[in-house]
Amino acid sequence: MDLSYSMKDDLENVKSLGTSLMSKMKNITSDFRIGFGSFVEKTVMPYISTTPAKLRNPCTGDLNCTSPFSYRNVLNFTSNGSWFNTLVGEQQISGNLDSPEGGFDAIMQVAVCGSKIGWRRNVTRLLVFSTDAGFHFAGDGKLGGIVLPNDGQCHLENNMYTMSHYYDYPSIAHLVQKLSDNNIQIIFAVTEEFQPVYKELKNLIPKSAVGMLSSNSSNVIQLIIDAYNSLSSEVILENNKLPKEIAIEYKSFCKNGVNGTGDEGRKCSNISIGDEVRFEIKITANQCPEKGQNETIKIKPLGFTEEVEINLEFICECDCHNEGIEDSPLCHFGNGTFECGACRCKPGRIGKHCECSMEEVNSEDMSGTCRQANSSEICSNNGECICGQCVCRKRENPNEIYSGPYCQCDNFNCDRSDGLICGGHGECKCRECECWANYSGSACECPLDTTPCEAANGQICNGRGICDCGVCNCTDSKFQGPTCELCQTCLGVCAEHKDCVQCKAFNKGEKKERCEKECSHFTLELVDRREKLPQPGQYDALTHCKEKDIDDCWFYFTYSVVSNNKAIVHVVKTPECPTGPDIIPIVAGVVAGIVLIGLALLLIWKLLMIIHDRREFAKFEKEKMNAKWDTGENPIYKSAVTTVVNPKYEGK
């Protein structure tokens, strides 16, 4: 797993992976072990910062990260999922400078250090490579001054790869060789951004798979299981390196008549347990080897340890000038002369071993009569052409038979249903099912009997659906259920069963006296409180109801239908009845309200008067300040004092 800083949230999810993955894989295999390793990058510039502080903690800010490293084997293979969780839980994120990671170094060490990390023999080996970035490969090491090519050897000391600063990254071809030599199948679990890159890489690495990792690796378990199923359903043959004088050709005969040649002839896909596939291998010696030595060809399926060895002995000289063996028993009871490794037939006899009479065969090209029109396959590759007629080969299971004039038919390659050929409701004839009465479909999986689709009113699917294979497909989206009779959004579902629920649960209501007679169409179950009523998903066509009884109390129930078309009603055992009003608090509240409202009105009136007076006083003060007065006497004013002058007075 990539432990660079960008994978921080992914590590948190992987910490609990062990026990969960062990539990899931036990459904596939009883013998499963898991290990864990981590990688970051080569510990030289420019891949990481080599300043002392960054070597101690490559992360920024207050984050506490572990020192950078190339590859670390954290846990050897174990069947203890809890121990996996414990050790992985102790891991810390690290950091590097560039975006591509040094994952190829880690893959190489995992492939070649089998004894140190605990790879077992004769098992399926899976390597899950998890990252959210690209990869460095051969040649990139020159950026850090590393020029020696990767030697493909194990360099783990104390579970650490110690030669990352000395050897370059491995090339893709080098990884392919080592993964193949050690029977390891790799699963690339990468984020969506880098899926195109790793899909191209997958095309270069046989028997590999790519899965999309969610942003926090929460789907890693399902990703591994899906990739494992994909890899295990495909067989790819490979052979060791051959001398230039030898050519090998593959032809595959896979399921359902799918054949392949060339590169496609090396593999078969969509294989299940118990399926039989066949490969035809043609080996041609274009010329004799220089020294005439024998050769050994090893052929094996990728990801498996089993292999087939073919020893080639070259006959570079033959004694054809010597006289042959006349009337040889190798030529069909002496019907020819055996010379130069072949039969020279007597007049009137033909065939590879002179086994046929020309009177019995219409054409000298006997194989031509064993081929279908527009086909090059003799007897459909399911038999031998003997004297111009196909003799179909036998299978290990005597009940499985090839038939037809060209062995083109069989009785075991028809479609299956529930694991049975033709669903157990028909016969397989020439790779097609002939269904019994009342069954149809390519695998006879569909019953024609419409009884399971009849609704209570006698109509098929309540007139609101189509009966297909004994199951109603409701065409009206509002209706559902086994016979399209249930409508959760229609009015009346709750009201229809209200009276029966009252009488059965509480022994009251309009149907109390005739409850047993009219309300036997469902099963009643009581629950303590509303929270214990079934929730959506627990039952099909579940309807929640709230109704009033004759005492004006609310009672709650659910109505649902189970698979056998039986109804179940769950009822809360205690109705919710409203309590009577308490007079004293009501009267006290009314009086208090009146008083408070009166006080509030007085306060509002007083506040308004104060505001009005302040405005008037301010207006008066303003007018007073703006007033201008002139000094003068009142023209109509008359003084109260009158002065009279005595004419006789002379001032003495």
Sequence and secondary structure as in RCSB ss.txt:
>XXXX:A:sequence
MDLSYSMKDDLENVKSLGTSLMSKMKNITSDFRIGFGSFVEKTVMPYISTTPAKLRNPCTGDLNCTSPFSYRNVL
NFTSNGSWFNTLVGEQQISGNLDSPEGGFDAIMQVAVCGSKIGWRRNVTRLLVFSTDAGFHFAGDGKLGGIVLPN
DGQCHLENNMYTMSHYYDYPSIAHLVQKLSDNNIQIIFAVTEEFQPVYKELKNLIPKSAVGMLSSNSSNVIQLII
DAYNSLSSEVILENNKLPKEIAIEYKSFCKNGVNGTGDEGRKCSNISIGDEVRFEIKITANQCPEKGQNETIKIK
PLGFTEEVEINLEFICECDCHNEGIEDSPLCHFGNGTFECGACRCKPGRIGKHCECSMEEVNSEDMSGTCRQANS
SEICSNNGECICGQCVCRKRENPNEIYSGPYCQCDNFNCDRSDGLICGGHGECKCRECECWANYSGSACECPLDT
TPCEAANGQICNGRGICDCGVCNCTDSKFQGPTCELCQTCLGVCAEHKDCVQCKAFNKGEKKERCEKECSHFTLE
LVDRREKLPQPGQYDALTHCKEKDIDDCWFYFTYSVVSNNKAIVHVVKTPECPTGPDIIPIVAGVVAGIVLIGLA
LLLIWKLLMIIHDRREFAKFEKEKMNAKWDTGENPIYKSAVTTVVNPKYEGK
>XXXX:A:secstr
 B SGGGHHHHHHHTTHHHHHHHHHTTT SS  EEEEEE   SSTTTS  SHHHHH  S TT       SEEEEE
EEES HHHHHHHHHT      SSSSB HHHHHHHHHH HHHHT  SSS EEEEEEESS B  TTGGGGGT  B  
     EETTEE  TTTB    HHHHHHHHHHTTEEEEEEEEGGGHHHHHHHHHHSSSEEEEEE TTSTTHHHHHH
HHHHHHHT EEEEE    TTEEEEEEEE GGG EEEGGGGGEE S  TT   EEEEEEEESS  SS   EEEEEE
ETT S  EEEEE       TTS  BTT TTTTTTSEEEETTEEEE TTEESTTS EETTT S S GGGGGB TT 
  BGGGSEEEETTEEEE   SSTT  EESTTS EESS S EETTEEGGGSEEEETTEEEE TTEESTTS EE   
GGGB TTSSBGGGSEEEETTEEEESSTT BSTTS B TTSTTHHHHHHHHHHHHHHS STTSTTHHHH  SEEEE
EESSGGGS  TTSSTT EEEEEE TTS EEEEEEEE TTS EEEEEESS B      HHHHHHHHHHHHHHHHHH
HHHHHHHHHHHHHHHHHHHHHHHHHH        TT   S      TT    
